[in-house]
């Protein structure tokens, strides 16, 4: 039984590639989306199949890269014969906006793409209401903290 399960598991294991690249932090969001589209189109043109493409957002770098302390991270999961990687990495290397990139060969279940459109309008409205409810106590505590800090600073001052 364990051999059968193991062989079934091996059938579900597929090889795919994950490319993570970092864009300069000072480029506009429109330009970031344009870079993502260009690399996705280039990958498809070279015979690759895009499984998932996600912009991870602007993050602080562990160390400066080309005098940048932050970068916009983009993760790209794709399948192909492996020959397409050289071409996409060459395009990234020649681009001045890409400050770092890395492609890793993965083996396992294929990643499922994240939905880009919200499932329904009602669920997004409920999330907004929840976030408003969550933010109210935080704002109140911030006001309380500022009052307490003001009182403490008044106590610290000597009476004249």
ZADO-1210 file (C-alpha; in nm, 4 decimals, padded with zeros to 6 digits):
<atoms>
<atom x="00.0000" y="00.0000" z="00.0000" code="UNK" pos="1"/>
<atom x="00.2785" y="00.2442" z="00.0808" code="UNK" pos="2"/>
<atom x="00.4438" y="00.1752" z="-00.2561" code="UNK" pos="3"/>
<atom x="00.1216" y="00.2548" z="-00.4374" code="UNK" pos="4"/>
<atom x="00.0854" y="00.5789" z="-00.2441" code="UNK" pos="5"/>
<atom x="00.4464" y="00.6655" z="-00.3168" code="UNK" pos="6"/>
<atom x="00.4042" y="00.6046" z="-00.6908" code="UNK" pos="7"/>
<atom x="00.0837" y="00.8095" z="-00.6933" code="UNK" pos="8"/>
<atom x="00.2670" y="01.0877" z="-00.5144" code="UNK" pos="9"/>
<atom x="00.5478" y="01.0732" z="-00.7702" code="UNK" pos="10"/>
<atom x="00.2946" y="01.1131" z="-01.0532" code="UNK" pos="11"/>
<atom x="00.1648" y="01.4344" z="-00.8944" code="UNK" pos="12"/>
<atom x="00.5199" y="01.5724" z="-00.8678" code="UNK" pos="13"/>
<atom x="00.5943" y="01.7914" z="-01.1671" code="UNK" pos="14"/>
<atom x="00.8966" y="02.0022" z="-01.2485" code="UNK" pos="15"/>
<atom x="00.8476" y="02.3767" z="-01.2758" code="UNK" pos="16"/>
<atom x="01.0604" y="02.6867" z="-01.2316" code="UNK" pos="17"/>
<atom x="01.0245" y="02.9779" z="-00.9962" code="UNK" pos="18"/>
<atom x="01.1866" y="03.3080" z="-01.0873" code="UNK" pos="19"/>
<atom x="01.2035" y="03.5829" z="-00.8289" code="UNK" pos="20"/>
<atom x="01.3218" y="03.9198" z="-00.9473" code="UNK" pos="21"/>
<atom x="01.3636" y="04.2539" z="-00.7740" code="UNK" pos="22"/>
<atom x="01.2854" y="04.5814" z="-00.9477" code="UNK" pos="23"/>
<atom x="01.4175" y="04.9231" z="-00.8484" code="UNK" pos="24"/>
<atom x="01.1991" y="05.0862" z="-00.5814" code="UNK" pos="25"/>
<atom x="01.1691" y="05.4235" z="-00.7560" code="UNK" pos="26"/>
<atom x="00.9765" y="05.3069" z="-01.0640" code="UNK" pos="27"/>
<atom x="00.6030" y="05.3751" z="-01.0901" code="UNK" pos="28"/>
<atom x="00.3393" y="05.1048" z="-01.0411" code="UNK" pos="29"/>
<atom x="00.2347" y="05.1299" z="-01.4078" code="UNK" pos="30"/>
<atom x="00.5910" y="05.0608" z="-01.5125" code="UNK" pos="31"/>
<atom x="00.6132" y="04.7659" z="-01.2705" code="UNK" pos="32"/>
<atom x="00.3015" y="04.6161" z="-01.4298" code="UNK" pos="33"/>
<atom x="00.4530" y="04.6783" z="-01.7738" code="UNK" pos="34"/>
<atom x="00.7703" y="04.4880" z="-01.6721" code="UNK" pos="35"/>
<atom x="00.5617" y="04.1980" z="-01.5387" code="UNK" pos="36"/>
<atom x="00.3614" y="04.1828" z="-01.8640" code="UNK" pos="37"/>
<atom x="00.6754" y="04.2027" z="-02.0786" code="UNK" pos="38"/>
<atom x="00.8488" y="03.9171" z="-01.8966" code="UNK" pos="39"/>
<atom x="00.5310" y="03.7072" z="-01.9030" code="UNK" pos="40"/>
<atom x="00.4921" y="03.7629" z="-02.2802" code="UNK" pos="41"/>
<atom x="00.8615" y="03.6909" z="-02.3396" code="UNK" pos="42"/>
<atom x="00.8333" y="03.3688" z="-02.1424" code="UNK" pos="43"/>
<atom x="00.5291" y="03.2538" z="-02.3411" code="UNK" pos="44"/>
<atom x="00.6974" y="03.3499" z="-02.6691" code="UNK" pos="45"/>
<atom x="00.9980" y="03.1318" z="-02.5782" code="UNK" pos="46"/>
<atom x="00.7745" y="02.8296" z="-02.5209" code="UNK" pos="47"/>
<atom x="00.7202" y="02.8561" z="-02.1463" code="UNK" pos="48"/>
<atom x="00.3866" y="02.8248" z="-01.9696" code="UNK" pos="49"/>
<atom x="00.3096" y="03.0719" z="-01.6894" code="UNK" pos="50"/>
<atom x="00.1597" y="02.9051" z="-01.3838" code="UNK" pos="51"/>
<atom x="00.1459" y="03.2057" z="-01.1527" code="UNK" pos="52"/>
<atom x="00.2711" y="03.5626" z="-01.1452" code="UNK" pos="53"/>
<atom x="00.2579" y="03.7692" z="-00.8263" code="UNK" pos="54"/>
<atom x="00.3836" y="04.1100" z="-00.7314" code="UNK" pos="55"/>
<atom x="00.5030" y="04.0730" z="-00.3712" code="UNK" pos="56"/>
<atom x="00.5373" y="04.4467" z="-00.3161" code="UNK" pos="57"/>
<atom x="00.8091" y="04.6788" z="-00.1960" code="UNK" pos="58"/>
<atom x="01.0321" y="04.5369" z="00.0754" code="UNK" pos="59"/>
<atom x="01.3490" y="04.6341" z="00.2533" code="UNK" pos="60"/>
<atom x="01.6585" y="04.4548" z="00.1250" code="UNK" pos="61"/>
<atom x="01.8915" y="04.2721" z="00.3619" code="UNK" pos="62"/>
<atom x="02.1850" y="04.4663" z="00.2150" code="UNK" pos="63"/>
<atom x="02.2153" y="04.7456" z="-00.0423" code="UNK" pos="64"/>
<atom x="02.2060" y="04.6368" z="-00.4068" code="UNK" pos="65"/>
<atom x="02.3203" y="04.8988" z="-00.6584" code="UNK" pos="66"/>
<atom x="02.2747" y="05.1673" z="-00.3903" code="UNK" pos="67"/>
<atom x="01.9117" y="05.0619" z="-00.3311" code="UNK" pos="68"/>
<atom x="01.7887" y="04.9755" z="00.0169" code="UNK" pos="69"/>
<atom x="01.4418" y="04.8642" z="-00.0993" code="UNK" pos="70"/>
<atom x="01.3113" y="04.6721" z="-00.3964" code="UNK" pos="71"/>
<atom x="00.9865" y="04.5613" z="-00.5563" code="UNK" pos="72"/>
<atom x="00.9677" y="04.1821" z="-00.5470" code="UNK" pos="73"/>
<atom x="00.7965" y="03.9838" z="-00.8243" code="UNK" pos="74"/>
<atom x="00.7526" y="03.6053" z="-00.8191" code="UNK" pos="75"/>
<atom x="00.6958" y="03.4144" z="-01.1411" code="UNK" pos="76"/>
<atom x="00.6171" y="03.0392" z="-01.1517" code="UNK" pos="77"/>
<atom x="00.6485" y="02.8794" z="-01.4949" code="UNK" pos="78"/>
<atom x="00.6974" y="02.5528" z="-01.6815" code="UNK" pos="79"/>
<atom x="00.9024" y="02.4782" z="-01.9873" code="UNK" pos="80"/>
<atom x="01.1907" y="02.2806" z="-02.1281" code="UNK" pos="81"/>
<atom x="01.4519" y="02.4878" z="-01.9449" code="UNK" pos="82"/>
<atom x="01.5826" y="02.6603" z="-02.2568" code="UNK" pos="83"/>
<atom x="01.3546" y="02.9604" z="-02.2024" code="UNK" pos="84"/>
<atom x="01.5237" y="03.0506" z="-01.8730" code="UNK" pos="85"/>
<atom x="01.8456" y="03.1653" z="-02.0374" code="UNK" pos="86"/>
<atom x="01.6569" y="03.4093" z="-02.2586" code="UNK" pos="87"/>
<atom x="01.4409" y="03.5584" z="-01.9852" code="UNK" pos="88"/>
<atom x="01.7408" y="03.5951" z="-01.7534" code="UNK" pos="89"/>
<atom x="01.9339" y="03.7678" z="-02.0331" code="UNK" pos="90"/>
<atom x="01.6475" y="04.0158" z="-02.0744" code="UNK" pos="91"/>
<atom x="01.6503" y="04.0771" z="-01.6971" code="UNK" pos="92"/>
<atom x="02.0280" y="04.1190" z="-01.6949" code="UNK" pos="93"/>
<atom x="02.0083" y="04.3827" z="-01.9705" code="UNK" pos="94"/>
<atom x="01.7272" y="04.5743" z="-01.8012" code="UNK" pos="95"/>
<atom x="01.8346" y="04.8617" z="-01.5788" code="UNK" pos="96"/>
<atom x="01.5188" y="04.8290" z="-01.3689" code="UNK" pos="97"/>
<atom x="01.5923" y="04.4720" z="-01.2530" code="UNK" pos="98"/>
<atom x="01.8494" y="04.4833" z="-00.9747" code="UNK" pos="99"/>
<atom x="01.8540" y="04.1103" z="-00.8895" code="UNK" pos="100"/>
<atom x="01.6976" y="03.7867" z="-01.0197" code="UNK" pos="101"/>
<atom x="01.7132" y="03.4181" z="-00.9434" code="UNK" pos="102"/>
<atom x="01.5508" y="03.1109" z="-01.0998" code="UNK" pos="103"/>
<atom x="01.5077" y="02.7902" z="-00.9035" code="UNK" pos="104"/>
<atom x="01.3992" y="02.4517" z="-01.0330" code="UNK" pos="105"/>
<atom x="01.1133" y="02.3192" z="-00.8203" code="UNK" pos="106"/>
<atom x="00.9646" y="01.9731" z="-00.8022" code="UNK" pos="107"/>
<atom x="00.6250" y="01.9154" z="-00.6514" code="UNK" pos="108"/>
<atom x="00.2610" y="01.9997" z="-00.6976" code="UNK" pos="109"/>
<atom x="00.2092" y="02.2900" z="-00.9359" code="UNK" pos="110"/>
<atom x="00.1280" y="02.6225" z="-00.7704" code="UNK" pos="111"/>
<atom x="-00.2291" y="02.7419" z="-00.8084" code="UNK" pos="112"/>
<atom x="-00.2653" y="03.0982" z="-00.9336" code="UNK" pos="113"/>
<atom x="-00.4100" y="03.3494" z="-00.6900" code="UNK" pos="114"/>
<atom x="-00.7369" y="03.5115" z="-00.8047" code="UNK" pos="115"/>
<atom x="-00.6760" y="03.8673" z="-00.9221" code="UNK" pos="116"/>
<atom x="-01.0452" y="03.9650" z="-00.9164" code="UNK" pos="117"/>
<atom x="-01.2326" y="03.9650" z="-00.5882" code="UNK" pos="118"/>
<atom x="-01.4809" y="03.6727" z="-00.5697" code="UNK" pos="119"/>
<atom x="-01.7836" y="03.8848" z="-00.4880" code="UNK" pos="120"/>
<atom x="-01.8694" y="04.2405" z="-00.4047" code="UNK" pos="121"/>
<atom x="-02.0445" y="04.1423" z="-00.0796" code="UNK" pos="122"/>
<atom x="-01.7420" y="03.9677" z="00.0685" code="UNK" pos="123"/>
<atom x="-01.5222" y="04.2709" z="-00.0048" code="UNK" pos="124"/>
<atom x="-01.7791" y="04.4974" z="00.1642" code="UNK" pos="125"/>
<atom x="-01.7770" y="04.2722" z="00.4701" code="UNK" pos="126"/>
<atom x="-01.3975" y="04.2924" z="00.4809" code="UNK" pos="127"/>
<atom x="-01.4155" y="04.6730" z="00.4700" code="UNK" pos="128"/>
<atom x="-01.6638" y="04.6734" z="00.7577" code="UNK" pos="129"/>
<atom x="-01.4410" y="04.4396" z="00.9589" code="UNK" pos="130"/>
<atom x="-01.1352" y="04.6536" z="00.8943" code="UNK" pos="131"/>
<atom x="-01.3273" y="04.9629" z="01.0042" code="UNK" pos="132"/>
<atom x="-01.4354" y="04.7853" z="01.3224" code="UNK" pos="133"/>
<atom x="-01.0778" y="04.6717" z="01.3827" code="UNK" pos="134"/>
<atom x="-00.9358" y="05.0188" z="01.3270" code="UNK" pos="135"/>
<atom x="-01.1702" y="05.1916" z="01.5744" code="UNK" pos="136"/>
<atom x="-01.0189" y="05.0440" z="01.8928" code="UNK" pos="137"/>
<atom x="-00.6689" y="05.1047" z="01.7593" code="UNK" pos="138"/>
<atom x="-00.7451" y="05.4718" z="01.7002" code="UNK" pos="139"/>
<atom x="-00.8988" y="05.4996" z="02.0470" code="UNK" pos="140"/>
<atom x="-00.5950" y="05.3429" z="02.2117" code="UNK" pos="141"/>
<atom x="-00.3649" y="05.5730" z="02.0165" code="UNK" pos="142"/>
<atom x="-00.5626" y="05.8714" z="02.1471" code="UNK" pos="143"/>
<atom x="-00.5455" y="05.7320" z="02.5015" code="UNK" pos="144"/>
<atom x="-00.1699" y="05.6814" z="02.4650" code="UNK" pos="145"/>
<atom x="-00.1227" y="06.0378" z="02.3463" code="UNK" pos="146"/>
<atom x="-00.3235" y="06.1657" z="02.6460" code="UNK" pos="147"/>
<atom x="-00.1194" y="05.9507" z="02.8833" code="UNK" pos="148"/>
<atom x="00.2058" y="06.0699" z="02.7244" code="UNK" pos="149"/>
<atom x="00.0948" y="06.4335" z="02.7576" code="UNK" pos="150"/>
<atom x="00.0024" y="06.3808" z="03.1227" code="UNK" pos="151"/>
<atom x="00.3355" y="06.2095" z="03.1912" code="UNK" pos="152"/>
<atom x="00.5290" y="06.4911" z="03.0288" code="UNK" pos="153"/>
<atom x="00.3340" y="06.7416" z="03.2404" code="UNK" pos="154"/>
<atom x="00.4208" y="06.5432" z="03.5529" code="UNK" pos="155"/>
<atom x="00.7886" y="06.5393" z="03.4559" code="UNK" pos="156"/>
<atom x="00.7994" y="06.9191" z="03.4281" code="UNK" pos="157"/>
<atom x="00.8730" y="07.0945" z="03.7568" code="UNK" pos="158"/>
<atom x="00.5995" y="07.3295" z="03.8793" code="UNK" pos="159"/>
<atom x="00.7014" y="07.6917" z="03.8614" code="UNK" pos="160"/>
</atoms>
